[in-house]
Amino acid sequence: MTRVGLIARSNKRGLGTQTFEAAHGYDFDSILHVLDGNPIWPEDPDLYPGARIAHFKGGEFTDDEVVPFLNEVDVVFSVEALSV
């Protein structure tokens, strides 16, 4: 069976709301909870119990935080915005 993972945000804005609704409407096999530490948009680090945590610092993740998540899933569901 295909294992599906979610990259989730926890701020109270568009991406955070969309990923929160997805997480509670679908039974994902694994969740990578992204924390960016932006003080303007408070985050709830306890929003996704049992999720892996990844800190998005300086526009990058560390392999130690992301690779284990990717190894647990076959497909990744992500809600992102493209700025041009």
JOQUI-V12626 format. One record per residue. N is the residue number from 0. RES is the residue in one letter. PHI is phi as a letter, one per 30 degrees, with the letter a starting at -180 (999 if undefined). BURIAL is 1 if it has 9 or more other ideal C-beta (glycine too) atoms within 8 Angstrom, else 0. D_FIRST is the distance of its C-alpha to the first C-alpha in whole Angstrom. Layout:
BEGIN
N,RES,PHI,BURIAL,D_FIRST
N,RES,PHI,BURIAL,D_FIRST
END
This chain:
BEGIN
0,M,999,0,0
1,T,d,0,4
2,R,c,1,6
3,V,c,1,9
4,G,c,1,13
5,L,b,1,16
6,I,c,1,20
7,A,c,1,22
8,R,c,1,26
9,S,b,1,28
10,N,d,1,31
11,K,c,0,33
12,R,b,0,33
13,G,e,0,31
14,L,d,1,28
15,G,d,1,28
16,T,d,1,28
17,Q,d,1,25
18,T,d,1,23
19,F,d,1,24
20,E,d,0,23
21,A,d,1,20
22,A,d,1,19
23,H,c,0,21
24,G,c,0,19
25,Y,b,0,15
26,D,c,0,13
27,F,d,1,12
28,D,d,0,11
29,S,a,1,14
30,I,b,1,17
31,L,c,1,20
32,H,c,1,23
33,V,d,1,26
34,L,c,1,29
35,D,c,0,32
36,G,i,0,35
37,N,d,0,37
38,P,d,0,40
39,I,d,0,40
40,W,c,1,37
41,P,e,0,36
42,E,c,1,33
43,D,c,0,31
44,P,d,0,30
45,D,c,0,29
46,L,d,1,27
47,Y,b,1,23
48,P,e,0,23
49,G,i,0,21
50,A,d,1,21
51,R,d,1,21
52,I,c,1,25
53,A,b,1,26
54,H,c,1,29
55,F,c,1,30
56,K,c,0,34
57,G,i,0,36
58,G,i,0,33
59,E,b,0,31
60,F,c,0,28
61,T,c,0,28
62,D,e,0,26
63,D,d,0,26
64,E,c,1,24
65,V,c,1,22
66,V,e,0,20
67,P,e,1,19
68,F,d,1,17
69,L,d,1,16
70,N,d,0,15
71,E,d,1,12
72,V,b,1,10
73,D,c,0,9
74,V,b,0,11
75,V,c,1,14
76,F,c,1,16
77,S,b,0,20
78,V,c,1,23
79,E,b,0,26
80,A,c,0,29
81,L,c,0,31
82,S,c,0,35
83,V,b,0,37
END
